[in-house]
């Protein structure tokens, strides 16, 4: 059974930082491209950052220079370090695993940026 479990969300003030984690099980993690997506209030889910199995990274323009995606294949975990958070980063953040025709989602973790 494939599981992606996100953690690390919460309430943070503008300018603050959070680190999200996504622990994967049931997949050969090192072969998967991993991504973080978010669904902001009233918006569709959109890509935030992605890291390939070969560790190439890609970011949405709105988070470049503030967010960093990384992975630890030994721990089957992908991370999203979020710095300089803004109120518009408020969203549910989802972890995604993608490999060929296989695509899996986590349940999401809420991030709220507010003073």
C-alpha positions in Angstrom: 0.0 0.0 0.0 1.4 3.4 -1.0 1.4 6.1 1.6 2.6 9.7 1.4 2.4 11.4 4.8 3.0 15.1 5.0 3.9 16.9 8.2 5.3 20.2 9.4 2.5 22.5 8.5 1.0 25.1 10.9 0.5 28.8 11.6 3.5 31.1 11.1 3.9 34.9 11.0 4.8 36.7 7.7 8.5 36.5 7.2 8.8 33.2 9.1 9.9 29.8 8.1 8.5 26.3 8.0 9.9 23.0 6.8 7.5 20.4 5.4 8.3 16.7 5.3 6.7 14.0 3.3 7.5 10.4 4.3 6.8 7.8 1.6 6.2 4.1 1.9 5.2 1.4 -0.5 7.2 2.8 -3.4 10.7 2.5 -4.6 11.3 6.1 -3.5 14.6 6.7 -5.3 13.1 6.1 -8.7 10.3 8.6 -8.2 10.1 12.3 -9.1 8.7 14.0 -6.0 6.8 17.3 -5.9 5.1 19.7 -3.6 1.8 21.3 -4.8 -0.5 23.6 -3.0 -4.1 24.6 -3.2 -4.7 28.2 -2.1 -8.2 29.3 -1.0 -10.4 29.6 -4.1 -7.7 28.3 -6.4 -6.8 25.1 -8.1 -3.9 22.9 -7.0 -0.7 24.1 -8.5 3.0 23.0 -8.6 5.2 24.6 -5.9 8.4 22.7 -6.4 9.6 19.4 -7.9 12.7 17.3 -7.6 13.5 14.5 -10.0 15.0 11.1 -9.1 18.2 12.6 -10.4 17.8 15.6 -8.0 17.1 18.2 -10.7 14.8 20.8 -9.3 12.1 23.1 -10.6 10.1 25.9 -8.8 7.1 28.0 -9.3 8.1 31.6 -10.0 6.3 32.8 -6.9 8.5 30.8 -4.6 11.9 30.9 -6.3 14.6 32.1 -3.9 12.4 31.5 -0.9 11.6 27.8 -1.0 14.0 24.8 -1.3 13.0 21.3 -2.1 15.3 18.4 -1.2 15.2 14.6 -0.7 16.7 12.0 1.4 16.5 8.6 -0.4 17.8 6.8 2.7 14.8 8.1 4.7 12.3 7.9 1.8 11.5 11.6 2.6 11.1 14.8 0.6 11.3 18.2 2.2 10.2 21.7 1.4 12.0 24.4 3.3 9.9 27.6 3.2 11.5 30.9 4.1 10.3 34.5 4.0 6.7 33.3 4.1 4.0 35.6 2.9 0.2 35.6 3.5 -0.3 34.5 -0.1 1.6 31.3 0.7 -1.4 30.2 2.8 -2.6 26.9 1.4 -2.9 23.2 1.8 0.3 21.7 0.7 0.3 18.3 -0.9 3.1 15.8 -1.6 3.2 14.0 -5.0 5.1 11.0 -6.2 5.4 10.4 -9.9 7.0 7.6 -11.9 6.0 6.5 -15.4 2.2 5.8 -15.1 2.2 5.8 -11.3 1.2 8.9 -9.5 0.3 9.3 -5.9 -0.8 12.0 -3.5 -0.7 12.7 0.2 -3.6 14.0 2.2 -2.1 17.5 2.5 -1.0 19.7 5.4 -2.3 23.2 6.1 0.1 26.2 6.1 -1.3 29.5 7.3 0.7 32.6 7.2 -0.8 35.3 9.3 0.0 37.9 11.9 
